[in-house]
């Protein structure tokens, strides 16, 4: 893998004391998807840190110039789900 990115705000938390730990050397970022031994600067305990990149993808008919085909959910009549993509709408129920 050839990633070139920088982490500006580290959010590594110690699993023992739940304090934020800084990664001044960007060791975890350089070792993507590899466990790196890390020492908590607060309690002094050692733990593993592992970084990864996660992508979440969602389909949307409108992005491709198509109209949504919304159908009402059986259990929740005010919730409408598109039959062709990931989109959902909540509509007011009629009195």
Secondary structure, DSSP 8 states (H G I E B T S, - for coil): -------SS--EE-TTT--EE--TT-HHHHTTTS-EEEE-TTT--EEEE-----------GGGGT----EEE-SS-TTEEEESSSS-EEE-----
